[in-house]
Amino acid sequence: MNVLTFGIAVLGALLALWLLGGVLLRIGGLLLVLAGGFGIGLQHDANGLFVLAIGALLWLAGHWHYALRHHEYKSPLAGYVFGCWVPGWLDPTRDWAIPVADSEADRRTP
């Protein structure tokens, strides 16, 4: 395999990851959360907590990827988590909105 073929394959993989990464992370995370909940609830297995936590992190990573691409969150829960619990520099929707109200209008006295 020559370098050009390898480069095209890598670019194709990166494009597929960019287009499908958020969906795959969210679906995979949801499936792992369900599997972890099943392990905890029905089998009384403490290892289900680890699977549940990994699934929740994958689900959040999928929503972060979606927000990076579309500048809004797909889920209100993900928006709340990234807005309240995560440092501001990790929020991909920060500073993307244009203020609608004039900031000087609030300072004027009637």
ABEGO torsion letter per residue (X at the ends): XBAAAAAAAAAAAAAAAAAAAAAAAAAAAAAAAAAAAAAAAAAGBAAAAAAAAAAAAAAAAAAAAAAAAAGBBABAAAAAAAAAABBAAABAABGABBBABBAAAAABBX
